[in-house]
Amino acid sequence: FICTANDSSQIDRPLLDRMEVIELSGYTLEEKVSITESHLLPKQRRLHALELEAPKADMQLIDAKGEVDQIEIVQIKEPRLVLTPEAITSLITKWTSESGVRSLERRLAQICRWASLRIQGLDLPRNTASGDTEHQAALSSCGPSEKGIVVVDAYHLPYIIGAELFEPDIAERLVVGVAMGLSVSSV
């Protein structure tokens, strides 16, 4: 039989000795980028009406008189939200730290909601009036363009989803007198 566990310390020792244990680590950065580009981002764009689902045929409507009317569906040729590869990498390294992709998908949904409002000409209210001019100036370069496309780069992310949550590669910047700690938990 096959079983899965997040914590093997709670499994009885005799049973654990008889099992073949295969420990799987989380996704690598390259795998997360690939998953984001091929699955998560298109899914979130479709959910937020920034990309069409599969092409559909023309629809027929029957009016009150019983007559059939043809309706042609206008399709958007390209997605209305584009994240640059640098933005995706920055999003993964600075705003998500889990081994999976759940929080990454939540952050992508947040960006899609922002892009939907941006395309409609609306903006989320800000708490401080002093940061509004800097905020608007930073986001003015991301669009929407004449075609209604919003392009988000790594530079725009702090203004869209907030301050960075994680500091990547902190170990490389350590100098003499700075220590790193390690905490181990069962989860």
C-alpha positions, 0 to 999 in steps of 0.5 A, a space after each residue: 500500500 501507499 501512504 503519505 504524511 507531512 510528518 513521519 515522527 508520528 508513525 509507529 517505529 515498527 511500521 516505519 521500519 517496514 516501510 520504504 520512505 521516499 521524501 519529496 522536497 518542494 518544487 524548484 524555482 524553475 518548476 514553479 516558473 513553468 507551472 505558473 506559466 503553463 497552468 496557474 496564470 492562464 487559470 487565474 486570467 480565465 477566472 478574472 476574465 482576462 483571457 478567454 477559455 477554449 474557443 466557442 462556436 456561435 450561439 443561438 438564442 430563441 426569442 419570445 416569438 420562437 425565432 432563432 437569432 445568431 449571436 457571434 461571440 467576439 473573442 480576445 486574441 491575446 490575454 489582457 494581463 502579461 507577467 514578464 518572466 522577471 516578474 514571475 521569478 520575483 513573485 516566487 522568490 520574494 512573496 512566496 516561500 512554501 514548497 508548493 504553489 498555493 500561496 503563489 496562486 493566491 498572489 497571482 489572483 491578487 494581481 489579476 484582480 488588480 489588473 481587472 480594476 486597472 483595465 476598467 480605469 479603477 484603482 484601489 484606495 490607498 491609506 496615505 495621500 503622500 505615496 499616491 503620486 509615487 504609486 501612480 507614477 510607478 504603475 503608469 508604465 504598466 498600462 493598459 495599452 491601446 489594446 487594453 493589455 496590462 504588462 506587469 514587471 518585477 518593478 511593479 509588484 511592490 506597488 500591486 501586492 505590497 512589500 516583499 515578504 521574504 528576503 531571498 539569498 540572505 545567506 550570501 550577504 552575511 558578513 562577520 558578526 551576523 548570525 543565521 538561526 535555524 528552527 525545526 518544527 514537526 510541520 
